[in-house]
Structure formats: structure tokens, C-alpha cells
């Protein structure tokens, strides 16, 4: 379990105009919500968020959010749940944080980490990653940082499935055991054209040439 502290400000400028002003200042508007928790509108410094998430767990890092307010300082253990991006600049424009109950299970996605170089790829095959993330259910303290998948022995036509993953006690994978994580596809083979296909193409080209010549003769007469 990776955990960091994130200092944030309580948002006072509301509405679309307020959000635009916050973004112009280089910050990101956000919301913190959760069961039994008052929903809070926040202002996030992107540099501080990046530093807080710079752990092996990435976006699954548990964040102890410190909300600075004139009235009181609020502390909530939370998880980054959603990031909205600008479709032109691909910069984050809004963040959702969920306050956590450490005794209540949550559903999260955990990244798959591919390790090794597959035998099948060395033989000309193509490695295809089917599942890049695995959905799990567990307590916040049991969230895996990642699932390591070693593809070293993977040959052409073979796959690695969800059922082979090693999981710790208290973690439930929300996929079927037969679901494919990664596979090695056979290389695409370019076949030589048959004699019939070559003759057919040549016949088509000759017919087109003759037709063009006939049209030219008609126009000249």
C-alpha cells in the first residue's frame, strides 16, 4: 500500500467562470465525495498532485487530503477516481476524489506490467496485450500496485490468462479465469499470387489497354 499527503485549497469561486479562472491560474478544480462525507469543492495544484502520485501505485496511491479552509482544516483519506481531460490539449481539467472507509471494500483497476521478451516474438510473432488493466475488489489497504506478467516462455499461438495471476489474500479479481491478458499472434504471411491470378490481372490490363485504344481511335475519326 502506497500513501501520500496532498495539500489542497477549498474552492470558493464556483460555476463555469470560476473553473476557468482556476485553470488560467494553472490549477485544477476538483470535488471530494464519499459515503457519509460532505461533498467538498477543491482547488488542486497539478505539480503537488503529480508528486503525491509518484509512487509505485500511481493513481491508486492512497491520498491523505488536507483541505485548508479559513474555518477549519479537514483531513480525508481518499483515492483519485476520475480525471477529465481537455480533448484539444489533453490536460486535466477536473478531478474526482473519493473519501474512503478503510473497512469497506472498493473496486479499482490495477495495471498489468509485462515482463520479459516472448519466445514467439523472437520467432517473428506479434505480442498483443488484450487486458492492460485488471479490475479487483478489496479493502483500500490491499490494493495491488500492479500485476506482473512474465511472457518470456510465451510461444506463437499461446496466451496467458487471468486465472494464472498470483493474488494476495483479500483481493478478488473481477474477471473470468479464461479471459486473455496477453497472446502472441502468428506473423502475417504474404502469399505469392497464383498463375491464374497473374493471368487474370494481365488479361484485365490488356482489355483496358485495348478499350483505351479503341476510344482514342473513335475520337480521332
Secondary structure, DSSP 8 states (H G I E B T S, - for coil): --EEEEEEEE----HHHHHHHHHHTTEEEEEEEETTEEEEEEEEEHHHHHHHT-STTGGG-EEEEEEE-SS-EEEEEEEEEEEEE-TTT--EEEEEEEE--TTS-EEEEEEEEEES--HHHHTT-EEEES-SEEEEEE-GGG--S-EEEE-TT--TT-EEEGGG----TT-EE-S-TT-EEEEEE---------HHHHHHHHHHHHHHHHHHHHHHHHHH-
